[in-house]
Structures are given as C-alpha cells and as structure tokens.
Amino acid sequence: MQLLQVSLHFGALSILDGIDWHIRAGDKVALVGRNGAGKSTLLRLMAGQFPPDSGRIVRPDSQRLAWLPQEVPVHLHGSVAEIVTAGFGELALWRTEHHRLVRSERDDPASQQQLAVLQDRIEAADGWRMEARREALLERLELNGSDRVEHLSGGFKRRVLLAQALAGEPDLLLLDEPTNHLDIQQIEWLERFLGEFSGALVFTSHDRALVRRVATSIAELDRGRLSLWECNYDRYLQDSAAALEAEQRHAALFDKRLAAEEAWIRQGIKARRTRNQGRVRALEAMRNARSARRERAGQVNLRLDAGERSGEMVIEAEQLGHGFAERTLLRDFSIRIERGDRVGILGPNGCGKTTLVRLLLGELPPQCGSVRHGTRLAIAYFDQLRATLDEDASLIEVVGQGRTAIEIQGREQSVLGYLGEFLFSPAQARGPVRALSGGERNRLLLARLFAQPANLLVLDEPTNDLDAETLQVLEDLLAGYPGTLLVVSHDRDFLDNVVTSLIAFDPDGAVREYVGGYQDYLRQRPPPPARNASPAVGRREATAADAGAPAMRSKLSNRQRQELARIPERIRELEREQQELADALGSTAFYSAEPERVAAASRRLVAIESELEELLVRWTELEDQG
C-alpha cells in the first residue's frame, strides 16, 4: 500500500498533513504517537473506511486486507462461528455457493461448470480446511463457536473480531490495540502469531513488550507528520528523543532570531527604507513560519494525593474460598497486605481476578475464610469509574461533579486547569466524552480517580490505550506513591516496573503469591501441567534420543524410511538456525546493519517456520503410513 501526500482535517485541526508512506510486503510496523494524535484515524483511512481530504491511497487490486478496530461495533449479531467465518471473505462465499449447488442436485451443464469452477477456486485457496482453520483460531482464543455474539461481553466480542481479522490470512493486517481484553497467555500467542505472519502488518499497541518483540520498524505520528524509523522500539526511543531535543533547540534559536527581528522592525523609519525591504520580507516569512508551527503538547502532569496514612496492616485474608455453581475460583488462599505494598494480580480471563479484588475490598462476602481491613482506609477503585462515564457529559462535569474547583494535595485548583495537566485543551474540557479517543478516555478516568485522596489505590487494567509517555509518567508516579497499590494488569512491562509482588492464578488451578514482577514470576512459577498436544507439537518436543530412532515398519519403502530417518536431524538444524536468528533480531546492535540484512533475517525466519511445519506434517504422514 502507498499513501501519497495524504491529508486529513477535522475542522481547523490537521490530523494528517501531506504524509507519504510505502508499506512493503513483510513489513511489521508499530504506529506510535500521543493519545489523540490520529493513529486510529489513520488506520481507518488505510482500511478504506473513508477517503482522505487530499492525496491518494494506492492499493493492489488483489490485496487481502483485514482491519481490527479499537472499538467494538455496536450492531454485531450472529454466532461466533458465523462472525469469524465472514473473515474468510470470498472463500466463505464460494463454500456457501458450492454447498447450495451440491444440495440442489442440478445436473445441467451450466450448473456443473459453475460447480467445477468453484471447486477449483476452493482447492486453490486450501478452502476445504476452512472449518479446521476457524476451529483452531476459536480454540486458541478460547471462544465457543455456538455462542451468540450479542450476548458476549465487550472483551469477548473483541476476541471474536480478532479471530475474524486473522481468519482470511490477509496480505495486510491493520490492528488497533489488539491486546485490549486479552490475557497474558493470549497476548504471548498473538506475539508468536504476528512474529510468524508473512504478510505486512501495521499495528498500534500500548503493550511495549509486544511492540519490542514484533515490530521491525516504527512509524511515529506527531502533529500531523509521519516519521519512519527503520529500527527496533528501544532504538527508536533513543533516536526520537534526540531528534525532539534537536527540534526544540532549533525552535529556540528561531524564536530568538525572530524576537531580534521584531525588535528591529519596531525601530521605525529605518526598517521602511528601500535597502531594507528584503529584511522586512524575511521577517514576514519568519512570522508565517512561526504561526504555522505546531507545538508539541507538554508532558502529562499526574499528581496523587495519598490522603491520611493508613494503619500498618491494610488487608488480611485467611483461608479464603469462593466459587460459582460447580466451579471453584479460590481455595484456602491467605495473604497479608501491608502499608506501602504494591501487589499485582495476574491470570487468564475469567479466572476470578475481579472476584478476588471484590473479596479483598469487602464488596463480596467469601464463602469460606475471612477478610479483615486495617484502620483509616481510603479506597479509590479505577475499574468502578469506567461504567459511570456519561458520553454526553463534558470533561469538566465528569471530574468536577458539579464543582468548578477541586482540592488536590491541600491546594484548591480550577477543574479546567487540573484537566490541562492531563493534556486536555480548554475546548476538549468543555466538550463531550464521546469525542475522546480510547487513550484520552483512560487519561480522563485517571484524572477523575486522582482528584480524590486515597491511601489504597486499586487499578484494573489502567494501561489500556495509554501512550508510551503517559505510561512512563504513571509508572514514575506509582513508584513514589506512599500508599498501598493493588493492580490487575496484563501489561508485562508495567508489572515489572511497578509491583513488588504478584498474586497469580496459575495453570494448575492454584492461586499463589510470588515476590517481584512478571519476569521474576516466570522464574518462580511451577511448570505448566501436561496437555494433550497435537501430533506435530508432540514431535516438536520429542527428545533427541526419541527423534533419532523412529519406528521402522514394513509398509514404508526404503526411500521413505531414509526420508523419515533424515527428518529429525533436519528439524534440529532448522531450530538451531531459528534460535540464532531470533537472538540476532532481539539484539539492538543488529539493527545498525543494513536494512536489507534485517529484512532478509525476518524473511528467513518465516521460511524456516514454513519448512518446519511441512517437515512435521510429512513426519506424521510417514509414521502413520508405516
């Protein structure tokens, strides 16, 4: 896809200002930028949802494009299987028409010819495996194909749309915050999938670990301009910070020179002499340039009032047990949370994290055990605020709750000024909630949350949709917060940077407490329980001794037995090369090499994965035949 001098305006605001962008096959680009910069708008434009004001978007005629929006469509009806099947595009239509013709039992030449054409198309697209591919996606994302989408929660609807986007194996995949509402296991699966994805990928994500592992280049949207960085995310952070510093130095020098010229023009008659007209025209040009300059918004200023100090013991739970119907969520779980602790809660969707939070806060009585609270607790719960946002209310009304001023850390401040610290302009502050992007909504929720003193802060997925700079500021704020923190999050970097212990719902069904952040948890957790693997997976995990001695049966020819004997060694060779390439691509120094070398390494990784899959399928065929 090519974007040629594409511009887009919303009223007087320029969202895209004549951008050029060429997306090549195999590119994996993370689209980054401040909340409200227009990232989602750009993805919608690329998906063909609306045309640009000027410029062109060039798409190949045969392109298969899939787009996952940030927001779930309101009118989404049908079974999960039907919604996901729609993602196969023409293939689903061909299968439906083929089924109709077969059931009609028409034997006229025209119908037979049409049936033959459809069968050729379906076979060319590997369409007879459509249901198997769909079921594999549903299983991976833990979706039930018979469920009605309209009865699912917003999180599950988003997973259905993700499966739909992945179903058609697109050439260009556009993903807007794909990890929202996914748990860590699903995020890690998505990372692997996107890493192996052979098409072009453009995505936005607040999950910095995902960006680091998947993106091979970065596109930054800032003040209507698009900057392309052919490097990994960490290198981009360094280089973009240096570029911004250079831009600020240049702007300061320009402003200094402009001030000097303005002082000169005020001298009067000398400026109007003929010999100085060139200098006057240069000053006019400088004024125009200064007027056209779009200043970068400052950094969000987060402040948190911890209020009155709580007692030493904050929450003590003993022998908690809880469940619903025949499902047990907690059994004999005990924990003591003291003042200043920063506790993360981790686990797959639906495991009971929110239930545990409600039990610890006393909102839900436990079926077994007891919960005791310390003294002088002032609790602020982030998740409780989400459902109370009035789409038609102004931001001032949401934060001020009928007041024009609020008290922050003992100092009275206007609501308008307070919202400005969260980077909301006066026009935005007076406007409705419905006009905000996903990240801006989360910033508004943080503003409302931090407007009240709290010595126990409970945050449920606070990082969703926030830009990298706001995430950093939030992490720094929480690091210095003197109160107690309880946070539910699937953001691995956030957990590593903020919490000092983790409560984990482990795969074996137990709930345990671990010291440290997410990486510490990975080192301490018990091995996952054995699962029934597919034949291919089982063979991938076979030991070298097992692999070196495949069973030889009389039904195989000599050539087939030789081929079977060679497969394990070839798999080991490919996996060694795969690991070497993965290690190289994970090194920052590697990206200082020629861009073509990086691209070649990425293509080779895809080729290795493809060959491994073919070998595993062939191995299964030969052993079954033998």
SVG drawing of the C-alpha trace seen along z (x, -y; Angstrom):
<svg xmlns="http://www.w3.org/2000/svg" viewBox="-32 -57 58 112">
<polyline fill="none" stroke="black" stroke-width="0.4" points="0.0,0.0 1.2,-3.5 0.0,-6.8 0.9,-9.7 0.6,-13.3 -2.4,-12.2 -4.0,-15.0 -7.0,-14.9 -8.6,-17.7 -11.2,-17.8 -12.4,-21.4 -9.3,-23.6 -7.2,-20.7 -4.9,-19.0 -4.7,-15.3 -2.6,-14.3 -0.5,-16.9 0.6,-15.6 2.1,-12.3 3.9,-9.8 4.2,-6.2 5.1,-3.0 4.2,0.2 6.1,3.2 5.4,6.9 6.6,8.4 6.8,5.0 5.9,5.1 5.3,1.5 4.3,0.2 2.3,-3.0 3.1,-5.2 2.1,-8.6 0.4,-10.6 -3.2,-9.8 -5.4,-11.8 -2.6,-12.2 -4.8,-10.3 -3.4,-6.8 -6.8,-5.1 -8.0,-7.6 -5.0,-6.8 -5.7,-3.0 -9.4,-3.6 -8.3,-5.6 -6.0,-2.8 -8.8,-0.3 -10.9,-2.3 -13.5,-3.5 -13.4,-7.0 -11.4,-8.9 -8.7,-11.5 -9.3,-15.2 -6.5,-15.2 -3.8,-12.8 -4.1,-9.2 -4.0,-5.8 -2.8,-3.1 -3.9,0.5 -3.2,3.5 -6.3,4.9 -5.7,8.4 -4.9,7.2 -6.5,9.1 -6.8,6.6 -8.1,7.1 -8.7,4.4 -9.4,4.8 -10.8,1.5 -10.2,0.3 -13.9,0.1 -16.3,3.0 -19.2,2.2 -22.5,1.7 -24.6,3.8 -22.8,7.1 -25.1,10.1 -24.9,13.8 -23.0,16.8 -19.3,16.6 -18.6,19.1 -20.6,17.0 -18.7,13.8 -15.3,15.5 -16.3,17.2 -17.0,13.9 -13.3,13.1 -12.5,15.7 -14.1,13.3 -14.6,14.7 -13.7,18.2 -16.7,18.3 -18.9,17.1 -17.5,19.8 -18.1,22.5 -21.7,21.3 -22.4,21.3 -20.8,24.7 -22.9,26.2 -26.0,24.7 -25.3,26.2 -24.5,29.6 -27.7,29.7 -29.7,28.6 -28.6,31.7 -28.9,29.9 -27.1,31.7 -27.4,29.2 -24.1,28.2 -24.1,24.7 -24.5,25.8 -21.9,28.4 -19.5,25.9 -20.1,23.4 -19.5,26.2 -16.2,27.1 -15.1,23.5 -16.0,23.1 -14.2,26.4 -11.0,25.2 -11.1,21.9 -11.7,23.6 -8.9,26.1 -6.5,23.3 -7.3,21.4 -7.0,24.5 -10.6,23.9 -11.7,27.3 -9.7,26.7 -11.6,23.5 -13.5,25.0 -10.4,26.6 -8.6,23.2 -11.6,21.5 -11.8,24.0 -8.0,23.7 -8.5,19.9 -11.5,20.3 -9.7,22.8 -6.6,20.6 -8.7,17.5 -10.9,19.7 -14.1,18.9 -17.2,21.1 -18.4,21.1 -22.1,21.6 -22.2,18.6 -24.3,15.6 -22.0,12.6 -24.7,10.2 -24.7,12.0 -20.9,11.7 -19.0,9.1 -17.1,6.4 -13.8,8.3 -15.1,11.5 -16.6,9.6 -13.1,8.1 -11.6,11.5 -14.2,12.6 -13.2,9.7 -9.6,10.5 -10.3,14.1 -12.2,12.7 -9.3,10.4 -6.8,13.3 -9.1,15.9 -8.6,14.7 -4.8,14.8 -4.6,11.2 -1.7,9.6 -2.0,6.5 -3.2,6.7 -4.2,3.5 -4.6,3.9 -5.7,1.1 -4.8,2.0 -5.1,5.8 -4.1,6.8 -7.0,5.0 -9.0,7.5 -6.6,10.4 -4.8,12.2 -1.1,12.8 -1.3,16.3 -3.3,14.9 -1.0,11.9 2.0,14.2 0.2,16.4 -0.6,13.2 3.1,12.2 4.2,15.6 1.5,15.4 2.4,11.9 6.1,12.8 5.5,15.6 2.9,13.7 4.2,13.5 2.1,10.5 2.5,6.8 1.4,5.7 0.7,2.2 -0.5,2.0 -0.9,-0.3 -0.4,1.0 0.2,-0.2 1.9,3.1 5.5,2.2 6.7,5.8 4.5,6.7 6.0,3.8 9.5,4.8 9.0,8.4 7.0,7.9 7.9,4.5 10.8,4.3 10.2,0.6 8.3,-2.3 6.1,-4.9 5.5,-7.9 2.5,-10.2 3.2,-13.6 1.4,-16.9 0.1,-15.6 3.5,-14.4 4.6,-10.8 8.2,-9.9 9.6,-6.5 12.2,-4.8 13.9,-1.6 14.9,-0.2 13.5,1.6 11.5,-0.1 14.3,-0.7 16.5,-2.3 13.5,-4.4 13.1,-5.7 16.7,-6.9 16.8,-8.4 13.4,-10.1 14.3,-11.7 17.5,-13.0 15.5,-14.3 12.9,-16.0 15.7,-17.7 17.3,-18.9 13.9,-20.2 13.5,-22.1 16.9,-23.6 16.3,-24.7 12.9,-26.2 14.5,-28.1 17.2,-29.6 14.5,-30.5 12.4,-32.2 15.4,-34.2 16.2,-35.4 12.5,-36.3 12.5,-38.3 15.6,-40.2 14.0,-41.0 10.8,-42.1 12.8,-44.5 14.5,-45.8 11.2,-46.4 9.9,-48.5 12.8,-50.9 10.6,-52.5 11.8,-54.5 15.0,-52.6 13.0,-49.4 11.0,-51.0 13.9,-52.2 14.2,-50.6 17.5,-48.9 15.9,-47.0 12.8,-45.7 14.4,-42.3 14.8,-42.1 11.2,-43.1 10.0,-40.4 12.3,-37.9 10.6,-38.9 7.2,-38.3 8.2,-34.9 9.5,-34.1 6.2,-35.3 4.3,-32.9 6.6,-30.1 6.2,-30.7 2.4,-30.9 2.3,-27.6 4.5,-25.7 2.5,-23.2 3.9,-23.0 4.2,-19.6 1.9,-19.1 3.7,-19.0 4.0,-16.0 1.0,-15.0 1.4,-16.1 0.0,-13.3 -0.4,-14.0 -1.8,-11.7 -3.0,-12.6 -2.4,-9.7 -4.6,-11.4 -4.4,-10.2 -1.9,-7.5 -3.5,-4.1 -2.7,-1.6 0.3,0.8 -2.0,3.7 -4.1,2.9 -5.8,6.2 -5.5,9.6 -7.2,12.6 -7.2,16.1 -8.2,19.4 -10.4,17.7 -12.6,20.0 -15.0,18.9 -16.7,20.3 -19.8,20.3 -22.0,23.3 -19.5,26.2 -16.5,24.1 -14.0,23.2 -12.1,19.9 -10.3,19.8 -9.4,22.5 -7.5,21.9 -6.0,18.6 -4.3,16.4 -2.4,13.1 -1.4,10.1 -1.1,6.8 0.7,4.1 1.0,0.3 3.2,-0.6 2.9,2.9 2.5,2.9 0.6,6.1 -0.1,7.2 -2.9,9.7 -2.3,11.9 -4.2,14.7 -6.2,15.7 -9.5,14.0 -12.4,15.4 -10.2,17.0 -11.5,14.8 -9.2,11.8 -12.1,9.3 -13.8,11.6 -10.6,11.7 -10.4,7.9 -14.0,7.6 -13.4,10.2 -10.3,8.3 -12.2,5.0 -15.1,6.4 -17.6,5.9 -18.3,9.6 -18.5,11.9 -16.3,15.0 -18.0,18.4 -15.1,19.6 -12.5,17.9 -12.3,14.2 -11.1,10.8 -10.0,8.1 -9.3,4.5 -6.9,2.1 -7.7,-1.3 -8.2,-4.7 -8.5,-3.1 -9.5,-5.5 -10.0,-3.4 -10.1,-4.6 -11.1,-1.9 -10.2,-2.6 -12.5,0.0 -15.6,-1.3 -15.3,-4.6 -15.4,-3.1 -19.1,-2.3 -20.1,-5.7 -18.8,-7.8 -21.6,-9.7 -21.0,-10.0 -22.8,-13.4 -21.2,-14.9 -18.4,-17.4 -15.0,-16.5 -15.4,-19.3 -18.6,-17.7 -17.0,-14.3 -14.1,-15.5 -15.7,-18.4 -19.0,-16.6 -20.8,-20.0 -17.9,-21.9 -15.7,-24.4 -12.7,-23.8 -11.3,-20.8 -8.7,-20.4 -5.5,-18.5 -2.9,-17.8 -4.4,-20.6 -4.5,-23.2 -7.6,-24.4 -7.4,-24.3 -9.8,-25.0 -11.2,-21.9 -10.2,-23.4 -6.6,-23.9 -6.5,-20.4 -7.6,-18.9 -4.9,-20.9 -2.3,-19.0 -3.8,-15.8 -3.2,-17.5 -6.8,-18.3 -7.2,-21.7 -10.0,-24.1 -12.0,-23.1 -11.7,-19.4 -12.5,-20.0 -15.8,-21.7 -16.6,-19.1 -18.4,-15.7 -16.8,-12.4 -17.9,-10.8 -15.3,-12.9 -12.3,-11.3 -10.1,-8.6 -9.6,-5.4 -6.4,-6.7 -7.9,-10.1 -10.8,-8.3 -8.3,-6.5 -6.5,-9.7 -9.8,-11.2 -10.5,-8.3 -7.1,-8.8 -7.8,-12.5 -11.1,-11.7 -9.5,-9.0 -6.6,-11.1 -8.9,-14.0 -9.8,-12.2 -7.4,-11.3 -6.7,-7.6 -4.3,-5.6 -5.3,-2.3 -5.4,-2.5 -7.0,0.3 -6.3,0.2 -7.9,2.7 -6.1,2.6 -5.0,-1.1 -2.6,-1.0 -5.2,-0.3 -4.8,-2.7 -2.3,-5.0 0.6,-6.3 4.2,-5.4 4.9,-8.8 1.8,-8.8 2.6,-5.2 6.1,-6.3 4.7,-9.2 2.1,-6.9 4.8,-4.3 7.0,-7.1 4.0,-8.4 3.1,-5.0 6.8,-4.3 6.7,-7.3 3.2,-6.7 3.4,-6.3 0.1,-4.4 -0.8,-0.8 -1.4,0.4 -3.4,3.3 -3.3,3.6 -4.8,6.0 -2.9,5.9 -1.8,7.9 0.9,5.4 4.1,7.2 6.4,4.2 4.0,2.3 4.0,5.1 7.8,5.4 8.2,1.6 5.5,1.1 4.7,4.1 6.8,5.8 4.8,9.0 2.3,10.9 -0.8,12.9 -1.0,15.4 -3.8,17.7 -1.5,20.5 -2.4,23.0 -2.7,25.8 -5.7,24.0 -3.8,22.8 -3.6,19.2 -0.1,18.3 1.8,15.2 5.3,14.5 7.9,12.0 8.8,9.5 7.4,8.6 6.4,10.6 9.9,11.7 10.5,12.9 7.2,14.8 8.3,16.6 11.4,17.9 9.5,19.0 6.2,20.4 5.7,24.2 5.9,25.9 2.5,26.0 0.5,29.2 0.9,31.6 -1.6,31.1 -2.7,33.3 -0.6,32.0 -1.3,32.4 0.9,34.9 3.0,32.1 3.5,30.4 4.3,33.7 7.0,34.4 8.5,30.9 9.0,31.6 10.4,35.1 13.9,35.8 16.9,36.2 17.1,39.9 13.4,40.5 13.9,38.4 17.0,40.4 15.1,43.7 11.9,43.5 10.0,46.8 10.5,48.5 7.6,50.5 7.4,52.7 4.8,50.6 7.4,47.9 9.6,48.2 13.4,47.9 13.4,44.3 10.6,43.4 12.4,45.0 15.5,42.9 13.4,39.8 11.9,40.5 15.3,41.0 16.6,37.7 13.7,35.5 14.7,35.3 18.2,34.0 16.8,31.5 14.4,30.2 17.3,29.8 19.3,27.9 16.4,25.6 15.6,25.0 19.2,24.1 19.2,21.6 15.8,20.3 17.2,19.6 20.3,17.9 18.2,15.6 15.8,14.9 18.7,13.9 20.1,11.7 16.8,9.9 16.5,9.4 19.8,7.5 19.7,3.7 23.2,3.8 21.8,5.9 19.6,3.1 22.6,0.8 23.4,3.1 22.0,2.6 18.1,2.6 18.2,5.3 20.1,7.6 17.4,7.1 14.6,7.7 16.4,10.8 16.7,12.2 13.0,11.7 12.1,13.4 14.4,16.3 12.6,16.8 9.3,17.0 10.8,19.5 12.2,21.7 8.8,21.8 7.1,22.8 9.7,25.6 9.4,26.8 5.6,27.1 6.0,29.0 8.5,31.4 6.2,32.1 3.3,32.8 5.5,35.1 6.8,36.8 3.2,37.5 2.3,38.8 5.2,41.2 4.7,42.6 1.0,43.1 1.7,44.8 4.3,47.0"/>
</svg>
